[in-house]
Amino acid sequence: MLKKFQFNCSPKLQNSLNPKAARIKKDVLIRLNKANTMFKFVVTSPKDLNEIENDFITPFSLDVNKVVVMPQGITSEELQSTMKKIVEAVKKKGYRLLGRLQCEIWGGRRRV
């Protein structure tokens, strides 16, 4: 039944300021990796890509084709600035790079 669904998992990096124990849940990542899961990471700089590789891809054998990178930012200007900083490094690693359409449309405003 799990093959019928796609899970989207967004593990947090150090840039989230969450403690490592809260960010990396080994058993959860192992199970999600066995299912049809995309792993989305919000990055602030190219150095975050090394963290993705060292803390997630290598230890959990994540498929690089299942890794999606999104730039950190709320405003269009912030997103573009971060995107320009990371695009070449993301291409070299072979990850997918996506924008954050919700931020482009609504910025940091929460919808209710």
Biopython code that builds the backbone (N, CA, C, O; Angstrom):
import numpy as np
from Bio.PDB.StructureBuilder import StructureBuilder

atoms = [
    (1, "MET", "N", (0.821, -1.190, 0.000)),
    (1, "MET", "CA", (0.000, 0.000, 0.000)),
    (1, "MET", "C", (0.872, 1.265, 0.000)),
    (1, "MET", "O", (0.488, 2.275, -0.588)),
    (2, "LEU", "N", (2.036, 1.217, 0.650)),
    (2, "LEU", "CA", (2.900, 2.390, 0.715)),
    (2, "LEU", "C", (3.365, 2.850, -0.667)),
    (2, "LEU", "O", (3.690, 4.023, -0.849)),
    (3, "LYS", "N", (3.398, 1.945, -1.632)),
    (3, "LYS", "CA", (3.850, 2.300, -2.977)),
    (3, "LYS", "C", (2.858, 3.198, -3.696)),
    (3, "LYS", "O", (3.208, 3.821, -4.699)),
    (4, "LYS", "N", (1.634, 3.276, -3.208)),
    (4, "LYS", "CA", (0.606, 4.114, -3.834)),
    (4, "LYS", "C", (0.712, 5.573, -3.417)),
    (4, "LYS", "O", (0.100, 6.441, -4.039)),
    (5, "PHE", "N", (1.472, 5.848, -2.386)),
    (5, "PHE", "CA", (1.536, 7.191, -1.832)),
    (5, "PHE", "C", (2.949, 7.751, -1.924)),
    (5, "PHE", "O", (3.931, 7.008, -1.930)),
    (6, "GLN", "N", (3.032, 9.077, -1.997)),
    (6, "GLN", "CA", (4.330, 9.740, -1.898)),
    (6, "GLN", "C", (4.345, 10.549, -0.610)),
    (6, "GLN", "O", (3.418, 11.306, -0.322)),
    (7, "PHE", "N", (5.400, 10.375, 0.146)),
    (7, "PHE", "CA", (5.594, 11.156, 1.353)),
    (7, "PHE", "C", (6.573, 12.282, 1.051)),
    (7, "PHE", "O", (7.521, 12.102, 0.286)),
    (8, "ASN", "N", (6.343, 13.425, 1.646)),
    (8, "ASN", "CA", (7.260, 14.553, 1.547)),
    (8, "ASN", "C", (7.784, 14.824, 2.942)),
    (8, "ASN", "O", (7.037, 15.192, 3.848)),
    (9, "CYS", "N", (9.083, 14.633, 3.096)),
    (9, "CYS", "CA", (9.741, 14.779, 4.387)),
    (9, "CYS", "C", (10.665, 15.979, 4.322)),
    (9, "CYS", "O", (11.434, 16.122, 3.371)),
    (10, "SER", "N", (10.599, 16.836, 5.315)),
    (10, "SER", "CA", (11.424, 18.038, 5.335)),
    (10, "SER", "C", (12.317, 18.052, 6.576)),
    (10, "SER", "O", (12.044, 18.770, 7.538)),
    (11, "PRO", "N", (13.399, 17.243, 6.544)),
    (11, "PRO", "CA", (14.307, 17.264, 7.692)),
    (11, "PRO", "C", (14.934, 18.641, 7.861)),
    (11, "PRO", "O", (15.227, 19.326, 6.881)),
    (12, "LYS", "N", (15.131, 19.029, 9.082)),
    (12, "LYS", "CA", (15.694, 20.347, 9.373)),
    (12, "LYS", "C", (17.215, 20.283, 9.444)),
    (12, "LYS", "O", (17.788, 19.301, 9.917)),
    (13, "LEU", "N", (17.854, 21.337, 8.971)),
    (13, "LEU", "CA", (19.304, 21.466, 9.029)),
    (13, "LEU", "C", (19.691, 22.329, 10.219)),
    (13, "LEU", "O", (18.826, 22.855, 10.919)),
    (14, "GLN", "N", (20.992, 22.472, 10.447)),
    (14, "GLN", "CA", (21.476, 23.306, 11.546)),
    (14, "GLN", "C", (20.949, 24.728, 11.442)),
    (14, "GLN", "O", (20.727, 25.385, 12.459)),
    (15, "ASN", "N", (20.747, 25.211, 10.210)),
    (15, "ASN", "CA", (20.264, 26.587, 10.033)),
    (15, "ASN", "C", (18.881, 26.812, 10.632)),
    (15, "ASN", "O", (18.458, 27.957, 10.789)),
    (16, "SER", "N", (18.171, 25.741, 10.967)),
    (16, "SER", "CA", (16.850, 25.867, 11.592)),
    (16, "SER", "C", (16.966, 26.203, 13.081)),
    (16, "SER", "O", (15.989, 26.599, 13.717)),
    (17, "LEU", "N", (18.165, 26.039, 13.621)),
    (17, "LEU", "CA", (18.463, 26.262, 15.044)),
    (17, "LEU", "C", (17.801, 25.237, 15.963)),
    (17, "LEU", "O", (17.762, 25.429, 17.178)),
    (18, "ASN", "N", (17.282, 24.154, 15.392)),
    (18, "ASN", "CA", (16.754, 23.054, 16.196)),
    (18, "ASN", "C", (17.918, 22.158, 16.620)),
    (18, "ASN", "O", (18.870, 21.992, 15.857)),
    (19, "PRO", "N", (17.860, 21.579, 17.819)),
    (19, "PRO", "CA", (18.944, 20.685, 18.237)),
    (19, "PRO", "C", (19.016, 19.444, 17.342)),
    (19, "PRO", "O", (18.004, 18.988, 16.808)),
    (20, "LYS", "N", (20.225, 18.912, 17.191)),
    (20, "LYS", "CA", (20.439, 17.760, 16.304)),
    (20, "LYS", "C", (19.529, 16.586, 16.652)),
    (20, "LYS", "O", (19.011, 15.920, 15.756)),
    (21, "ALA", "N", (19.333, 16.329, 17.921)),
    (21, "ALA", "CA", (18.481, 15.205, 18.339)),
    (21, "ALA", "C", (17.039, 15.371, 17.871)),
    (21, "ALA", "O", (16.343, 14.384, 17.632)),
    (22, "ALA", "N", (16.596, 16.606, 17.740)),
    (22, "ALA", "CA", (15.234, 16.866, 17.258)),
    (22, "ALA", "C", (15.175, 16.844, 15.732)),
    (22, "ALA", "O", (14.113, 16.605, 15.158)),
    (23, "ARG", "N", (16.304, 17.090, 15.075)),
    (23, "ARG", "CA", (16.331, 17.190, 13.616)),
    (23, "ARG", "C", (16.537, 15.849, 12.920)),
    (23, "ARG", "O", (16.001, 15.619, 11.836)),
    (24, "ILE", "N", (17.308, 14.973, 13.538)),
    (24, "ILE", "CA", (17.661, 13.714, 12.890)),
    (24, "ILE", "C", (17.082, 12.559, 13.690)),
    (24, "ILE", "O", (17.583, 12.216, 14.760)),
    (25, "LYS", "N", (16.030, 11.968, 13.161)),
    (25, "LYS", "CA", (15.357, 10.829, 13.789)),
    (25, "LYS", "C", (15.669, 9.592, 12.944)),
    (25, "LYS", "O", (14.999, 9.310, 11.951)),
    (26, "LYS", "N", (16.690, 8.875, 13.360)),
    (26, "LYS", "CA", (17.230, 7.762, 12.589)),
    (26, "LYS", "C", (16.162, 6.766, 12.133)),
    (26, "LYS", "O", (16.069, 6.464, 10.943)),
    (27, "ASP", "N", (15.361, 6.258, 13.061)),
    (27, "ASP", "CA", (14.363, 5.242, 12.710)),
    (27, "ASP", "C", (13.342, 5.771, 11.716)),
    (27, "ASP", "O", (12.928, 5.053, 10.806)),
    (28, "VAL", "N", (12.938, 7.012, 11.883)),
    (28, "VAL", "CA", (11.955, 7.613, 10.979)),
    (28, "VAL", "C", (12.545, 7.755, 9.583)),
    (28, "VAL", "O", (11.898, 7.410, 8.595)),
    (29, "LEU", "N", (13.772, 8.263, 9.500)),
    (29, "LEU", "CA", (14.415, 8.447, 8.194)),
    (29, "LEU", "C", (14.640, 7.120, 7.476)),
    (29, "LEU", "O", (14.466, 7.033, 6.261)),
    (30, "ILE", "N", (15.021, 6.100, 8.213)),
    (30, "ILE", "CA", (15.217, 4.779, 7.607)),
    (30, "ILE", "C", (13.909, 4.261, 7.020)),
    (30, "ILE", "O", (13.885, 3.754, 5.899)),
    (31, "ARG", "N", (12.840, 4.387, 7.766)),
    (31, "ARG", "CA", (11.532, 3.895, 7.282)),
    (31, "ARG", "C", (11.025, 4.714, 6.104)),
    (31, "ARG", "O", (10.532, 4.159, 5.121)),
    (32, "LEU", "N", (11.146, 6.027, 6.203)),
    (32, "LEU", "CA", (10.693, 6.869, 5.089)),
    (32, "LEU", "C", (11.519, 6.634, 3.833)),
    (32, "LEU", "O", (10.993, 6.709, 2.723)),
    (33, "ASN", "N", (12.785, 6.355, 3.993)),
    (33, "ASN", "CA", (13.643, 6.104, 2.849)),
    (33, "ASN", "C", (13.230, 4.840, 2.102)),
    (33, "ASN", "O", (13.443, 4.731, 0.895)),
    (34, "LYS", "N", (12.642, 3.889, 2.818)),
    (34, "LYS", "CA", (12.170, 2.651, 2.187)),
    (34, "LYS", "C", (10.859, 2.864, 1.437)),
    (34, "LYS", "O", (10.502, 2.076, 0.561)),
    (35, "ALA", "N", (10.148, 3.928, 1.784)),
    (35, "ALA", "CA", (8.871, 4.237, 1.128)),
    (35, "ALA", "C", (9.129, 5.219, -0.019)),
    (35, "ALA", "O", (10.265, 5.633, -0.251)),
    (36, "ASN", "N", (8.093, 5.572, -0.710)),
    (36, "ASN", "CA", (8.176, 6.552, -1.797)),
    (36, "ASN", "C", (8.185, 7.943, -1.163)),
    (36, "ASN", "O", (7.134, 8.541, -0.931)),
    (37, "THR", "N", (9.386, 8.443, -0.888)),
    (37, "THR", "CA", (9.529, 9.696, -0.144)),
    (37, "THR", "C", (10.458, 10.647, -0.864)),
    (37, "THR", "O", (11.500, 10.242, -1.378)),
    (38, "MET", "N", (10.076, 11.926, -0.900)),
    (38, "MET", "CA", (10.958, 12.996, -1.353)),
    (38, "MET", "C", (11.452, 13.702, -0.093)),
    (38, "MET", "O", (10.684, 13.933, 0.840)),
    (39, "PHE", "N", (12.739, 14.041, -0.076)),
    (39, "PHE", "CA", (13.348, 14.710, 1.067)),
    (39, "PHE", "C", (13.681, 16.143, 0.684)),
    (39, "PHE", "O", (14.542, 16.382, -0.163)),
    (40, "LYS", "N", (12.993, 17.104, 1.312)),
    (40, "LYS", "CA", (13.148, 18.521, 0.984)),
    (40, "LYS", "C", (13.947, 19.212, 2.075)),
    (40, "LYS", "O", (13.640, 19.097, 3.261)),
    (41, "PHE", "N", (14.976, 19.931, 1.653)),
    (41, "PHE", "CA", (15.825, 20.653, 2.587)),
    (41, "PHE", "C", (15.821, 22.134, 2.238)),
    (41, "PHE", "O", (15.998, 22.505, 1.078)),
    (42, "VAL", "N", (15.620, 22.978, 3.246)),
    (42, "VAL", "CA", (15.680, 24.430, 3.063)),
    (42, "VAL", "C", (17.095, 24.866, 3.420)),
    (42, "VAL", "O", (17.565, 24.652, 4.537)),
    (43, "VAL", "N", (17.774, 25.493, 2.430)),
    (43, "VAL", "CA", (19.178, 25.848, 2.633)),
    (43, "VAL", "C", (19.398, 27.354, 2.583)),
    (43, "VAL", "O", (18.656, 28.099, 1.944)),
    (44, "THR", "N", (20.450, 27.769, 3.285)),
    (44, "THR", "CA", (20.808, 29.191, 3.323)),
    (44, "THR", "C", (22.075, 29.485, 2.534)),
    (44, "THR", "O", (22.283, 30.608, 2.073)),
    (45, "SER", "N", (22.939, 28.448, 2.377)),
    (45, "SER", "CA", (24.211, 28.647, 1.682)),
    (45, "SER", "C", (24.708, 27.299, 1.159)),
    (45, "SER", "O", (24.179, 26.252, 1.533)),
    (46, "PRO", "N", (25.727, 27.326, 0.290)),
    (46, "PRO", "CA", (26.270, 26.069, -0.235)),
    (46, "PRO", "C", (26.782, 25.113, 0.844)),
    (46, "PRO", "O", (26.762, 23.898, 0.646)),
    (47, "LYS", "N", (27.238, 25.640, 1.980)),
    (47, "LYS", "CA", (27.744, 24.742, 3.039)),
    (47, "LYS", "C", (26.643, 23.827, 3.582)),
    (47, "LYS", "O", (26.934, 22.749, 4.101)),
    (48, "ASP", "N", (25.398, 24.247, 3.465)),
    (48, "ASP", "CA", (24.288, 23.398, 3.914)),
    (48, "ASP", "C", (24.216, 22.109, 3.093)),
    (48, "ASP", "O", (23.720, 21.094, 3.581)),
    (49, "LEU", "N", (24.703, 22.142, 1.861)),
    (49, "LEU", "CA", (24.665, 20.953, 1.010)),
    (49, "LEU", "C", (25.593, 19.868, 1.555)),
    (49, "LEU", "O", (25.295, 18.679, 1.438)),
    (50, "ASN", "N", (26.714, 20.271, 2.149)),
    (50, "ASN", "CA", (27.610, 19.297, 2.780)),
    (50, "ASN", "C", (26.929, 18.643, 3.973)),
    (50, "ASN", "O", (27.097, 17.448, 4.219)),
    (51, "GLU", "N", (26.166, 19.431, 4.707)),
    (51, "GLU", "CA", (25.425, 18.875, 5.848)),
    (51, "GLU", "C", (24.388, 17.862, 5.368)),
    (51, "GLU", "O", (24.216, 16.810, 5.983)),
    (52, "ILE", "N", (23.704, 18.173, 4.283)),
    (52, "ILE", "CA", (22.717, 17.236, 3.722)),
    (52, "ILE", "C", (23.404, 15.914, 3.394)),
    (52, "ILE", "O", (22.900, 14.840, 3.722)),
    (53, "GLU", "N", (24.550, 16.008, 2.749)),
    (53, "GLU", "CA", (25.281, 14.809, 2.356)),
    (53, "GLU", "C", (25.801, 14.046, 3.574)),
    (53, "GLU", "O", (25.632, 12.830, 3.661)),
    (54, "ASN", "N", (26.429, 14.750, 4.511)),
    (54, "ASN", "CA", (27.069, 14.091, 5.663)),
    (54, "ASN", "C", (26.095, 13.572, 6.714)),
    (54, "ASN", "O", (26.338, 12.534, 7.330)),
    (55, "ASP", "N", (24.989, 14.295, 6.921)),
    (55, "ASP", "CA", (24.047, 13.912, 7.989)),
    (55, "ASP", "C", (22.842, 13.116, 7.505)),
    (55, "ASP", "O", (22.157, 12.476, 8.303)),
    (56, "PHE", "N", (22.579, 13.155, 6.198)),
    (56, "PHE", "CA", (21.361, 12.493, 5.704)),
    (56, "PHE", "C", (21.619, 11.515, 4.557)),
    (56, "PHE", "O", (21.247, 10.346, 4.659)),
    (57, "ILE", "N", (22.235, 11.959, 3.488)),
    (57, "ILE", "CA", (22.408, 11.088, 2.316)),
    (57, "ILE", "C", (23.311, 9.906, 2.636)),
    (57, "ILE", "O", (22.921, 8.757, 2.428)),
    (58, "THR", "N", (24.504, 10.172, 3.134)),
    (58, "THR", "CA", (25.459, 9.086, 3.389)),
    (58, "THR", "C", (24.985, 8.133, 4.485)),
    (58, "THR", "O", (24.955, 6.925, 4.249)),
    (59, "PRO", "N", (24.616, 8.616, 5.666)),
    (59, "PRO", "CA", (24.249, 7.659, 6.726)),
    (59, "PRO", "C", (22.959, 6.884, 6.450)),
    (59, "PRO", "O", (22.794, 5.771, 6.949)),
    (60, "PHE", "N", (22.049, 7.453, 5.667)),
    (60, "PHE", "CA", (20.764, 6.787, 5.443)),
    (60, "PHE", "C", (20.604, 6.296, 4.005)),
    (60, "PHE", "O", (19.534, 5.831, 3.615)),
    (61, "SER", "N", (21.678, 6.405, 3.224)),
    (61, "SER", "CA", (21.672, 5.968, 1.818)),
    (61, "SER", "C", (20.506, 6.548, 1.030)),
    (61, "SER", "O", (19.858, 5.853, 0.247)),
    (62, "LEU", "N", (20.247, 7.855, 1.256)),
    (62, "LEU", "CA", (19.172, 8.495, 0.510)),
    (62, "LEU", "C", (19.543, 8.579, -0.957)),
    (62, "LEU", "O", (20.688, 8.873, -1.300)),
    (63, "ASP", "N", (18.580, 8.323, -1.815)),
    (63, "ASP", "CA", (18.757, 8.445, -3.257)),
    (63, "ASP", "C", (18.824, 9.927, -3.602)),
    (63, "ASP", "O", (17.908, 10.681, -3.273)),
    (64, "VAL", "N", (19.900, 10.351, -4.261)),
    (64, "VAL", "CA", (20.081, 11.760, -4.636)),
    (64, "VAL", "C", (18.907, 12.258, -5.473)),
    (64, "VAL", "O", (18.572, 13.441, -5.428)),
    (65, "ASN", "N", (18.288, 11.371, -6.226)),
    (65, "ASN", "CA", (17.131, 11.760, -7.048)),
    (65, "ASN", "C", (15.895, 12.070, -6.214)),
    (65, "ASN", "O", (14.913, 12.607, -6.725)),
    (66, "LYS", "N", (15.946, 11.731, -4.932)),
    (66, "LYS", "CA", (14.824, 12.003, -4.037)),
    (66, "LYS", "C", (15.081, 13.217, -3.148)),
    (66, "LYS", "O", (14.305, 13.501, -2.235)),
    (67, "VAL", "N", (16.184, 13.938, -3.422)),
    (67, "VAL", "CA", (16.553, 15.107, -2.632)),
    (67, "VAL", "C", (16.152, 16.375, -3.371)),
    (67, "VAL", "O", (16.506, 16.571, -4.534)),
    (68, "VAL", "N", (15.415, 17.224, -2.684)),
    (68, "VAL", "CA", (14.977, 18.510, -3.230)),
    (68, "VAL", "C", (15.527, 19.605, -2.328)),
    (68, "VAL", "O", (15.443, 19.517, -1.103)),
    (69, "VAL", "N", (16.087, 20.632, -2.945)),
    (69, "VAL", "CA", (16.642, 21.755, -2.204)),
    (69, "VAL", "C", (15.815, 22.991, -2.512)),
    (69, "VAL", "O", (15.473, 23.258, -3.664)),
    (70, "MET", "N", (15.500, 23.739, -1.464)),
    (70, "MET", "CA", (14.765, 24.995, -1.610)),
    (70, "MET", "C", (15.525, 26.093, -0.889)),
    (70, "MET", "O", (16.094, 25.853, 0.176)),
    (71, "PRO", "N", (15.545, 27.299, -1.456)),
    (71, "PRO", "CA", (16.261, 28.399, -0.802)),
    (71, "PRO", "C", (15.496, 28.924, 0.404)),
    (71, "PRO", "O", (14.265, 28.936, 0.410)),
    (72, "GLN", "N", (16.232, 29.358, 1.429)),
    (72, "GLN", "CA", (15.620, 30.022, 2.587)),
    (72, "GLN", "C", (15.254, 31.443, 2.190)),
    (72, "GLN", "O", (16.002, 32.101, 1.467)),
    (73, "GLY", "N", (14.133, 31.907, 2.648)),
    (73, "GLY", "CA", (13.706, 33.278, 2.411)),
    (73, "GLY", "C", (12.204, 33.374, 2.463)),
    (73, "GLY", "O", (11.492, 32.389, 2.269)),
    (74, "ILE", "N", (11.729, 34.577, 2.729)),
    (74, "ILE", "CA", (10.291, 34.817, 2.767)),
    (74, "ILE", "C", (9.889, 35.741, 1.630)),
    (74, "ILE", "O", (8.878, 35.518, 0.964)),
    (75, "THR", "N", (10.682, 36.775, 1.411)),
    (75, "THR", "CA", (10.361, 37.717, 0.332)),
    (75, "THR", "C", (11.001, 37.245, -0.969)),
    (75, "THR", "O", (11.926, 36.433, -0.968)),
    (76, "SER", "N", (10.495, 37.764, -2.058)),
    (76, "SER", "CA", (11.054, 37.462, -3.368)),
    (76, "SER", "C", (12.535, 37.806, -3.427)),
    (76, "SER", "O", (13.332, 37.064, -4.002)),
    (77, "GLU", "N", (12.892, 38.920, -2.836)),
    (77, "GLU", "CA", (14.286, 39.370, -2.852)),
    (77, "GLU", "C", (15.183, 38.398, -2.077)),
    (77, "GLU", "O", (16.275, 38.062, -2.535)),
    (78, "GLU", "N", (14.727, 37.951, -0.911)),
    (78, "GLU", "CA", (15.501, 37.006, -0.110)),
    (78, "GLU", "C", (15.667, 35.682, -0.852)),
    (78, "GLU", "O", (16.755, 35.108, -0.886)),
    (79, "LEU", "N", (14.583, 35.213, -1.439)),
    (79, "LEU", "CA", (14.629, 33.947, -2.168)),
    (79, "LEU", "C", (15.595, 34.022, -3.340)),
    (79, "LEU", "O", (16.391, 33.107, -3.550)),
    (80, "GLN", "N", (15.530, 35.108, -4.104)),
    (80, "GLN", "CA", (16.428, 35.270, -5.249)),
    (80, "GLN", "C", (17.882, 35.346, -4.806)),
    (80, "GLN", "O", (18.758, 34.759, -5.442)),
    (81, "SER", "N", (18.138, 36.056, -3.734)),
    (81, "SER", "CA", (19.496, 36.186, -3.219)),
    (81, "SER", "C", (20.064, 34.823, -2.810)),
    (81, "SER", "O", (21.194, 34.485, -3.160)),
    (82, "THR", "N", (19.280, 34.056, -2.074)),
    (82, "THR", "CA", (19.725, 32.733, -1.638)),
    (82, "THR", "C", (19.873, 31.798, -2.835)),
    (82, "THR", "O", (20.828, 31.026, -2.914)),
    (83, "MET", "N", (18.918, 31.872, -3.768)),
    (83, "MET", "CA", (18.963, 31.013, -4.951)),
    (83, "MET", "C", (20.266, 31.239, -5.724)),
    (83, "MET", "O", (20.899, 30.283, -6.172)),
    (84, "LYS", "N", (20.658, 32.486, -5.875)),
    (84, "LYS", "CA", (21.893, 32.795, -6.605)),
    (84, "LYS", "C", (23.120, 32.245, -5.885)),
    (84, "LYS", "O", (24.088, 31.844, -6.531)),
    (85, "LYS", "N", (23.090, 32.224, -4.556)),
    (85, "LYS", "CA", (24.212, 31.717, -3.768)),
    (85, "LYS", "C", (24.374, 30.204, -3.896)),
    (85, "LYS", "O", (25.489, 29.689, -3.815)),
    (86, "ILE", "N", (23.258, 29.488, -4.096)),
    (86, "ILE", "CA", (23.305, 28.030, -4.013)),
    (86, "ILE", "C", (23.211, 27.297, -5.343)),
    (86, "ILE", "O", (23.560, 26.119, -5.415)),
    (87, "VAL", "N", (22.755, 27.954, -6.385)),
    (87, "VAL", "CA", (22.399, 27.257, -7.623)),
    (87, "VAL", "C", (23.544, 26.425, -8.204)),
    (87, "VAL", "O", (23.321, 25.273, -8.576)),
    (88, "GLU", "N", (24.727, 26.953, -8.292)),
    (88, "GLU", "CA", (25.830, 26.204, -8.899)),
    (88, "GLU", "C", (26.222, 25.002, -8.052)),
    (88, "GLU", "O", (26.493, 23.930, -8.593)),
    (89, "ALA", "N", (26.255, 25.164, -6.743)),
    (89, "ALA", "CA", (26.596, 24.049, -5.848)),
    (89, "ALA", "C", (25.529, 22.956, -5.910)),
    (89, "ALA", "O", (25.854, 21.769, -5.869)),
    (90, "VAL", "N", (24.273, 23.346, -6.009)),
    (90, "VAL", "CA", (23.182, 22.375, -6.112)),
    (90, "VAL", "C", (23.317, 21.575, -7.411)),
    (90, "VAL", "O", (23.147, 20.356, -7.415)),
    (91, "LYS", "N", (23.620, 22.258, -8.495)),
    (91, "LYS", "CA", (23.800, 21.577, -9.783)),
    (91, "LYS", "C", (24.955, 20.577, -9.715)),
    (91, "LYS", "O", (24.844, 19.465, -10.232)),
    (92, "LYS", "N", (26.057, 20.965, -9.085)),
    (92, "LYS", "CA", (27.214, 20.070, -8.965)),
    (92, "LYS", "C", (26.876, 18.813, -8.175)),
    (92, "LYS", "O", (27.354, 17.724, -8.492)),
    (93, "LYS", "N", (26.051, 18.968, -7.148)),
    (93, "LYS", "CA", (25.664, 17.817, -6.321)),
    (93, "LYS", "C", (24.627, 16.937, -7.014)),
    (93, "LYS", "O", (24.468, 15.767, -6.664)),
    (94, "GLY", "N", (23.923, 17.497, -7.993)),
    (94, "GLY", "CA", (22.908, 16.728, -8.707)),
    (94, "GLY", "C", (21.550, 16.694, -8.030)),
    (94, "GLY", "O", (20.733, 15.821, -8.322)),
    (95, "TYR", "N", (21.300, 17.635, -7.128)),
    (95, "TYR", "CA", (20.010, 17.689, -6.446)),
    (95, "TYR", "C", (19.016, 18.479, -7.283)),
    (95, "TYR", "O", (19.397, 19.215, -8.194)),
    (96, "ARG", "N", (17.764, 18.320, -6.968)),
    (96, "ARG", "CA", (16.718, 19.127, -7.587)),
    (96, "ARG", "C", (16.635, 20.454, -6.837)),
    (96, "ARG", "O", (16.797, 20.501, -5.618)),
    (97, "LEU", "N", (16.382, 21.523, -7.577)),
    (97, "LEU", "CA", (16.266, 22.850, -6.969)),
    (97, "LEU", "C", (14.891, 23.403, -7.283)),
    (97, "LEU", "O", (14.513, 23.516, -8.449)),
    (98, "LEU", "N", (14.151, 23.744, -6.260)),
    (98, "LEU", "CA", (12.814, 24.293, -6.424)),
    (98, "LEU", "C", (12.713, 25.631, -5.721)),
    (98, "LEU", "O", (13.412, 25.885, -4.740)),
    (99, "GLY", "N", (11.842, 26.483, -6.229)),
    (99, "GLY", "CA", (11.547, 27.744, -5.568)),
    (99, "GLY", "C", (10.520, 27.522, -4.474)),
    (99, "GLY", "O", (10.136, 26.391, -4.178)),
    (100, "ARG", "N", (10.089, 28.607, -3.887)),
    (100, "ARG", "CA", (9.092, 28.522, -2.823)),
    (100, "ARG", "C", (7.918, 29.409, -3.226)),
    (100, "ARG", "O", (7.805, 30.559, -2.801)),
    (101, "LEU", "N", (7.063, 28.850, -4.045)),
    (101, "LEU", "CA", (5.964, 29.603, -4.631)),
    (101, "LEU", "C", (5.071, 30.250, -3.578)),
    (101, "LEU", "O", (4.589, 31.366, -3.774)),
    (102, "GLN", "N", (4.849, 29.559, -2.466)),
    (102, "GLN", "CA", (3.992, 30.120, -1.427)),
    (102, "GLN", "C", (4.575, 31.432, -0.897)),
    (102, "GLN", "O", (3.831, 32.357, -0.571)),
    (103, "CYS", "N", (5.905, 31.512, -0.811)),
    (103, "CYS", "CA", (6.549, 32.750, -0.348)),
    (103, "CYS", "C", (6.517, 33.817, -1.432)),
    (103, "CYS", "O", (6.367, 35.002, -1.136)),
    (104, "GLU", "N", (6.655, 33.405, -2.671)),
    (104, "GLU", "CA", (6.587, 34.361, -3.780)),
    (104, "GLU", "C", (5.202, 35.017, -3.827)),
    (104, "GLU", "O", (5.085, 36.209, -4.113)),
    (105, "ILE", "N", (4.174, 34.247, -3.550)),
    (105, "ILE", "CA", (2.798, 34.758, -3.631)),
    (105, "ILE", "C", (2.404, 35.528, -2.370)),
    (105, "ILE", "O", (1.921, 36.658, -2.441)),
    (106, "TRP", "N", (2.622, 34.884, -1.196)),
    (106, "TRP", "CA", (2.107, 35.465, 0.046)),
    (106, "TRP", "C", (3.186, 36.036, 0.961)),
    (106, "TRP", "O", (2.868, 36.657, 1.976)),
    (107, "GLY", "N", (4.449, 35.834, 0.618)),
    (107, "GLY", "CA", (5.516, 36.304, 1.500)),
    (107, "GLY", "C", (5.450, 35.564, 2.824)),
    (107, "GLY", "O", (5.132, 34.376, 2.854)),
    (108, "GLY", "N", (5.744, 36.244, 3.908)),
    (108, "GLY", "CA", (5.736, 35.614, 5.223)),
    (108, "GLY", "C", (4.379, 35.626, 5.904)),
    (108, "GLY", "O", (4.236, 35.144, 7.028)),
    (109, "ARG", "N", (3.387, 36.176, 5.225)),
    (109, "ARG", "CA", (2.050, 36.279, 5.821)),
    (109, "ARG", "C", (1.432, 34.900, 5.968)),
    (109, "ARG", "O", (1.449, 34.110, 5.024)),
    (110, "ARG", "N", (0.908, 34.613, 7.096)),
    (110, "ARG", "CA", (0.204, 33.345, 7.339)),
    (110, "ARG", "C", (-1.229, 33.473, 6.883)),
    (110, "ARG", "O", (-1.918, 34.454, 7.163)),
    (111, "ARG", "N", (-1.655, 32.442, 6.167)),
    (111, "ARG", "CA", (-3.063, 32.417, 5.748)),
    (111, "ARG", "C", (-3.890, 31.734, 6.813)),
    (111, "ARG", "O", (-3.437, 30.779, 7.444)),
    (112, "VAL", "N", (-5.099, 32.219, 7.013)),
    (112, "VAL", "CA", (-5.991, 31.587, 7.994)),
    (112, "VAL", "C", (-7.280, 31.169, 7.346)),
    (112, "VAL", "O", (-8.157, 30.619, 8.012)),
]
sb = StructureBuilder()
sb.init_structure("model")
sb.init_model(0)
sb.init_chain("A")
sb.init_seg("    ")
for serial, (resi, resn, name, xyz) in enumerate(atoms, 1):
    if name == "N":
        sb.init_residue(resn, " ", resi, " ")
    sb.init_atom(name, np.array(xyz, "f"), 0.0, 1.0, " ", f" {name:<3s}", serial, name[0])
structure = sb.get_structure()
